[in-house]
Amino acid sequence: SKQELIQMKKSTYKYLLTVYLILMIFISYINQGINNIGGLSYFEAICHSTNLIPLYNISIKQCIISFVQFMPLGYLLPRVFSKLNSNKNFIISLFIIIIIFKLVKLLTLTGYFDISSILLGFVGSFIIYRILK
């Protein structure tokens, strides 16, 4: 029936979202490794791994990666969570997800908390969300 088909699609989207998030975590930790803190205290390493100035010292490659990295969220989130079909709810949820992801990478010293990366990731995901809406 139509209801079963809708439920099956939603289950598939949940599965894809789970796989995507697991891959993001796996790739982030395998790819980056622990930041080289070379004698710095944990706090100094955190400060060294943080950039709050947009588009400061970022390469074209980093821009493209950051832009594309979170695009699947723009497609999957509204299909898994129907409450995210409104712009406001989607924007708030997306920012929370991206910031939590980046904060965990920063606090575990496996990546950087770069405002440019956050903004570009948000824009990439939001563009996909708006195109498909």
N, C-alpha and C positions, 0 to 999 in steps of 0.2 A: 504494500500500500504506500501511499504518498508519505504518510507519517513515518513509516519504517525507513524509507529512503532518506528523509530529512535527518532522522536519528543516526543513520549509517554515515551520512556525510559529516555530521557533527563529530562523531567518534573518530572519523578519519582525520579531521582537522585537529582534534585534541592530540591524536597520535603524532601528527606532523609537528605540532607545536612542541610537544615533549621531545621529539627527536632533535628538532632545531635547537632547543635550549641546551640539551645535553651536548650536542656538537659544539655549540658556542663555548660552553665551559671547557670541554675537552681541548678544543683548538687553542683557546686562550691560555690554558695552563701548560700545554705541551709546547706551544709555539714560543711563549715568553720566558718561561722559567722564572726563577726568583731574581728580582732586581739586584744588581750588584751594589750592595750597600757599603762595601769597602771601608769598614771601620766607623761608619756613621751609626748614630743611635737610631732606634726605630723611628722616633719622631723626626729626626733629620732625614731619614730615608723617605718617610711619608712626604715631607716638604719637598724633597728633591724630585719626587715622582708626581707632583701636582702642578698643573698649569691652569690658572684661572683667567688668562688673557686670551680672548678669542683670536684664532688664526695666527698665533705667535709661534714661529719656528715650526711650521707644519709643511710637509712636502705634498706634492700633487698625489703621490702614491698613498700617503696617509689619508688625504682628503677622500679619495675614491674608496678606500677600504672602509673608512668611517661612514661614508654615505651609503654604501651597499650593505654593510654588516647587519643593520637592523631592519632592512626592507621587508624581510619575511613577516615581521611582526605586524606591519601594516596590512598584510593580507590575512594572517591567521588569527590575530586577536579578536577582531569583530565577528569572525565566524565561530569561534569557540565560546566567546562571552557576548551574548546578545546585548547586554547593557552598554557595550562599548561601540554601539552603532551610532551614538551621538558624538559630535565633534568634541565637546567638552570632556566627556568621560574618557574618550580615546586619548586625547592630549594629556590629561592628568595621569592616566594609567601608563602611557608610554614613557613619560618623563620619569615616573617612579621606577619603572622597570629598568630603564637605561641607567639611571643614577645608582640604583642598588647594584646593578651589574658592575659598573665602574668602581663603586666604593668597595665592593668585595675584592676586586682585583687590586685596588690600592692597598687596602688593609692587610691583604695577604702577601703584599709586595710581589705580585705576579703581573703587574701592569701599571698603567698610568691613569690618573684622573685628569683628563684633558678636556676642558670646556669645549674646545673645537670639535673633538670627537663626539661629545655628547650632542652638540647642536647639529652636526652633520648627520649623525645617526638618526636623530629625531626628524630632520627634514626628509631624509631618504624614506623613512617609514611612513611619514605623513603623506608624502607624494603618492606612494602606492595606495594608501588608504583612500585618498581623495579620488584618484583615478578609478578605482574599483567601486566607488560609492555611487 
